[in-house]
Amino acid sequence: MAQRTYDSTRRRAKAARTRDDVLAAARRRFLEDGYVATTVAAIAGDAGTSVDTIYKAFGGKPGVLRAICDVALTGTGPVPAEERSDALQAGTRDPRVILRGFGRLTSEVSPLVSPLLLVLRDAAAVDADAAALRTDLDAQRLVRMTHNARNLAGAGHLRTDLSVEEAAQILWTYSSPELYELLVLRQAWSPEHLGRFVGEALIAALLGRERPRPKRGTPV
């Protein structure tokens, strides 16, 4: 029994190493060559494994890219970024602290996932599988942002004229790979600068109260 347990542990460890090697090789290929030009065979060759192994583990190229994005979204800390976000929202009553925390998480996660999502965006114009994956990942991100918006609304933090749906769309926009592309890749902002901007922009967009309409005849 001890020998069988040992063999099972070794197999799991080997499978985990192979998976990591595949994801690392695929990330390099996608970022250097693009999604369309990258083949499963090339990924397998770089990772030192077989094409069949990749298909069995990921179901093909879209599954590989989805897995890479899932890993990137966990961030760089020992606790996944999503869990840290939930803990932040549960642990403080100050919405400004929460939204600045969202900005810090953006500065951590965006450099990992946004370049991949931009590769996927470009491929979506010519590849149906890429287009379907992009649509699904965009929808997945909106679901997460809706969760965050509901938390803010439930705590009474949102502007009085803002619905949960609109707040989710604002959060979705500020977490988009397109914003990362515009400010970091094209304007050479640092990820930290982006994170600070996102935090303060969300505070202004989500928390500011409606301005009262001036009475007729009252100077503005």
C-alpha positions as CSV (number, residue, x, y, z in Angstrom):
1,M,0.0,0.0,0.0
2,A,2.8,2.4,0.8
3,Q,4.5,1.7,-2.5
4,R,1.2,2.4,-4.4
5,T,0.7,5.6,-2.5
6,Y,4.3,6.7,-3.4
7,D,3.8,5.9,-7.1
8,S,0.5,7.8,-7.1
9,T,2.2,10.8,-5.5
10,R,5.0,10.7,-8.1
11,R,2.5,10.5,-11.0
12,R,0.6,13.5,-9.7
13,A,3.8,15.5,-9.2
14,K,4.9,14.6,-12.7
15,A,1.6,15.6,-14.2
16,A,1.7,18.9,-12.3
17,R,5.2,19.6,-13.7
18,T,4.1,18.8,-17.2
19,R,1.1,21.1,-16.9
20,D,3.3,23.9,-15.7
21,D,5.7,23.3,-18.5
22,V,2.9,23.4,-21.1
23,L,1.4,26.6,-19.8
24,A,4.8,28.3,-19.6
25,A,5.7,27.2,-23.2
26,A,2.3,28.2,-24.5
27,R,2.4,31.7,-22.8
28,R,5.7,32.4,-24.5
29,R,4.4,31.2,-27.9
30,F,1.2,33.1,-27.7
31,L,2.9,36.4,-26.8
32,E,5.7,36.0,-29.3
33,D,3.9,34.4,-32.3
34,G,0.2,35.2,-31.7
35,Y,-2.7,32.9,-31.1
36,V,-3.4,31.9,-34.7
37,A,0.3,31.1,-35.6
38,T,0.8,29.1,-32.4
39,T,0.2,25.4,-32.9
40,V,-0.4,22.7,-30.3
41,A,2.5,20.8,-31.8
42,A,4.8,23.8,-31.2
43,I,3.7,24.1,-27.6
44,A,4.2,20.3,-27.1
45,G,7.7,20.5,-28.6
46,D,8.7,23.4,-26.4
47,A,7.3,21.7,-23.3
48,G,8.8,18.3,-24.0
49,T,5.5,16.5,-24.1
50,S,3.1,15.0,-26.6
51,V,0.3,16.7,-28.6
52,D,-2.1,14.0,-27.2
53,T,-1.1,14.9,-23.6
54,I,-2.1,18.6,-24.3
55,Y,-5.4,17.6,-25.9
56,K,-6.3,15.3,-23.0
57,A,-5.4,17.9,-20.4
58,F,-6.8,21.0,-22.0
59,G,-9.0,20.0,-24.9
60,G,-7.0,22.0,-27.5
61,K,-5.5,25.5,-28.0
62,P,-8.5,27.5,-26.5
63,G,-8.3,25.4,-23.4
64,V,-4.6,26.0,-23.0
65,L,-5.1,29.8,-23.3
66,R,-8.0,29.7,-20.8
67,A,-5.8,27.9,-18.3
68,I,-3.0,30.4,-18.7
69,C,-5.5,33.2,-18.1
70,D,-6.9,31.5,-15.0
71,V,-3.4,31.2,-13.6
72,A,-2.7,34.9,-14.4
73,L,-5.9,36.0,-12.7
74,T,-4.7,34.6,-9.4
75,G,-2.0,37.2,-9.3
76,T,1.5,36.9,-7.7
77,G,0.6,36.5,-4.0
78,P,0.3,33.2,-2.0
79,V,-3.5,33.9,-1.8
80,P,-5.4,34.2,-5.1
81,A,-6.3,37.8,-6.0
82,E,-10.0,37.1,-6.1
83,E,-9.9,35.8,-2.5
84,R,-7.9,38.8,-1.4
85,S,-10.5,41.0,-3.1
86,D,-13.4,39.4,-1.2
87,A,-11.5,39.6,2.1
88,L,-10.8,43.3,1.5
89,Q,-14.5,43.9,0.8
90,A,-15.5,42.0,3.9
91,G,-12.9,43.5,6.2
92,T,-13.4,47.2,5.8
93,R,-16.3,49.6,5.8
94,D,-14.5,52.4,3.9
95,P,-15.3,52.2,0.2
96,R,-12.3,54.3,-0.7
97,V,-10.0,51.7,0.9
98,I,-11.8,49.0,-1.1
99,L,-11.6,50.8,-4.4
100,R,-7.9,51.7,-4.0
101,G,-7.4,48.0,-3.2
102,F,-9.1,47.1,-6.4
103,G,-6.6,49.4,-8.1
104,R,-3.6,47.7,-6.4
105,L,-5.0,44.3,-7.6
106,T,-5.3,45.7,-11.1
107,S,-1.6,46.7,-11.0
108,E,-0.7,43.2,-10.0
109,V,-3.0,41.2,-12.3
110,S,-3.1,43.2,-15.4
111,P,0.5,42.8,-16.5
112,L,-0.1,39.0,-16.2
113,V,-3.4,38.6,-18.0
114,S,-3.9,41.7,-20.2
115,P,-1.2,40.9,-22.8
116,L,-2.9,37.5,-23.3
117,L,-6.3,39.0,-23.6
118,L,-5.0,41.4,-26.2
119,V,-3.5,38.5,-28.2
120,L,-6.9,36.8,-28.0
121,R,-8.7,40.0,-29.1
122,D,-6.6,40.3,-32.2
123,A,-7.1,36.6,-33.0
124,A,-10.9,36.8,-32.5
125,A,-11.2,38.8,-35.8
126,V,-10.1,35.7,-37.8
127,D,-10.5,32.7,-35.6
128,A,-13.9,31.5,-34.4
129,D,-12.6,29.6,-31.4
130,A,-10.7,32.6,-30.3
131,A,-13.8,34.8,-30.7
132,A,-15.8,32.4,-28.6
133,L,-13.2,32.3,-25.9
134,R,-12.9,36.1,-25.8
135,T,-16.7,36.4,-25.5
136,D,-16.7,33.9,-22.6
137,L,-13.8,35.5,-20.7
138,D,-15.4,39.0,-21.1
139,A,-18.6,37.6,-19.7
140,Q,-16.8,35.9,-16.9
141,R,-15.1,39.2,-15.9
142,L,-18.4,41.0,-16.0
143,V,-19.9,38.4,-13.6
144,R,-17.1,39.0,-11.2
145,M,-17.5,42.8,-11.5
146,T,-21.2,42.4,-10.9
147,H,-20.4,40.5,-7.7
148,N,-18.2,43.4,-6.6
149,A,-20.8,46.0,-7.5
150,R,-23.5,44.2,-5.5
151,N,-21.2,44.2,-2.5
152,L,-20.7,47.9,-2.8
153,A,-24.5,48.5,-3.3
154,G,-25.3,46.2,-0.3
155,A,-23.0,48.3,1.9
156,G,-24.7,51.5,0.8
157,H,-21.6,52.8,-1.0
158,L,-22.8,53.4,-4.6
159,R,-24.0,56.8,-5.9
160,T,-27.7,57.2,-5.6
161,D,-28.2,57.5,-9.3
162,L,-26.1,54.4,-10.2
163,S,-27.5,50.9,-10.6
164,V,-25.7,47.7,-9.8
165,E,-25.6,46.9,-13.5
166,E,-24.0,50.3,-14.4
167,A,-21.5,50.0,-11.5
168,A,-20.5,46.6,-12.8
169,Q,-20.0,47.9,-16.3
170,I,-17.8,50.7,-14.9
171,L,-15.7,48.2,-12.9
172,W,-15.5,46.0,-16.0
173,T,-14.3,48.9,-18.1
174,Y,-11.5,49.9,-15.7
175,S,-10.3,46.3,-15.4
176,S,-10.2,45.9,-19.2
177,P,-7.1,44.9,-21.2
178,E,-7.8,47.8,-23.5
179,L,-7.2,50.3,-20.7
180,Y,-3.9,48.5,-19.9
181,E,-3.0,48.7,-23.6
182,L,-3.7,52.4,-23.8
183,L,-2.0,53.6,-20.7
184,V,0.8,51.0,-20.0
185,L,1.7,49.7,-23.5
186,R,1.1,52.8,-25.5
187,Q,1.7,55.6,-22.9
188,A,4.4,53.9,-20.9
189,W,2.7,54.1,-17.6
190,S,3.9,51.8,-14.9
191,P,1.5,49.1,-13.6
192,E,1.6,50.9,-10.3
193,H,0.6,54.2,-11.9
194,L,-2.3,52.4,-13.6
195,G,-3.4,50.9,-10.3
196,R,-3.4,54.3,-8.6
197,F,-5.4,55.8,-11.5
198,V,-7.9,53.0,-11.4
199,G,-8.5,53.3,-7.7
200,E,-9.0,57.1,-7.8
201,A,-11.1,56.9,-11.0
202,L,-13.4,54.3,-9.4
203,I,-13.8,56.4,-6.3
204,A,-14.9,59.4,-8.5
205,A,-17.2,57.3,-10.7
206,L,-18.9,55.1,-8.1
207,L,-18.9,57.0,-4.8
208,G,-19.6,60.6,-5.7
209,R,-23.1,61.8,-4.9
210,E,-25.4,63.3,-7.5
211,R,-25.0,67.1,-7.7
212,P,-28.3,68.7,-6.7
213,R,-30.0,70.5,-9.6
214,P,-30.0,74.3,-9.0
215,K,-33.3,75.9,-8.4
216,R,-34.6,78.1,-11.3
217,G,-33.0,81.5,-11.1
218,T,-30.3,80.4,-8.7
219,P,-26.7,81.2,-10.0
220,V,-24.7,78.1,-10.9
